[in-house]
Amino acid sequence: MSSKELDSLVAVGALKREPGGQNEFDGLVSSGEARLTDAQKPGLSPESQFDLAYNAAHALALAALRWLGYRPNNRRYIVFPALQHTLALKPEVWRVLDKCHGARNLAEYEGNFTVDRQLLADLRVAAETVQVAVRALGPVPKRGS
């Protein structure tokens, strides 16, 4: 995990330094895991599955940033490309999530969304990859003031 790259994102205003706490981290992980579980439930529409899996991935990616003491600065999408620095995940993972962010925005802001089944499957795999990596982090490190 590289704070040099994350600090460069602070310098351009995409992130800010803010110590994270264990309760916040645990809440984000719990939310992400619950949504990821719910996304697998039979009978849900593909749109609901996508929404749940996307929001699960976002909560888990945000948890990784918060674990390191960073917070997005009005740029929701930044949590996904930051995964290469927060969890050392390969581009194949965070690029899928970034693509899903674009699809989510089309749905959310333009009402234009048809679920691509392959993208949904890739989203689930990417979210599960983030989940495994976040679980491996352990307790939030104590940082000095």
Number of C-alpha atoms within 10 A of each C-alpha: 13 13 13 10 14 21 16 12 18 17 11 9 13 19 22 18 16 13 18 21 16 16 10 14 22 16 14 21 23 16 18 28 21 14 20 25 14 16 23 14 10 8 8 12 12 15 17 14 25 26 19 21 30 25 21 29 31 24 25 31 30 27 29 30 29 23 25 22 19 23 24 21 14 11 11 13 17 20 26 28 19 23 24 18 18 26 19 12 19 12 14 10 20 24 15 20 27 18 14 22 18 12 19 20 14 14 16 11 8 9 10 11 13 11 15 13 11 9 16 20 14 17 24 24 16 21 28 19 15 26 22 11 18 21 12 10 13 9 12 20 14 12 10 5 4
